[in-house]
């Protein structure tokens, strides 16, 4: 009975929230998009108790997280492979490339610095 009461309470809060959002919208051009999104949320609210009772909710969340993890892992592997094959020095202009000789050092002498003129 407690679950049913909480479900009805959530639906009532949802309806108040939808009404408030639709009243706040400045124009009618976005109303249909908000209604579609809110309709999807309503379907989710209605289905949650059924999913809890049948145990589908845990399976769904586990499936979602495992698929998302796999997609992110594959994407990271692709980026890693791409970055391994790049020679970053080819993007640096010749004038900024350092010579490999350690003993050749150039000095810059500054005679005067003026600030605020």
Secondary structure, DSSP 8 states (H G I E B T S, - for coil): -HHHHHHHHHHHHHHHHHHHHHHH-SSSTTHHHHHHHHHHHHHHHHHHHHHHHHTHHHHHHHHHHHHHHHHHHHHHHHHHHHHHT--GGGGS-GGG---S-SS--------------
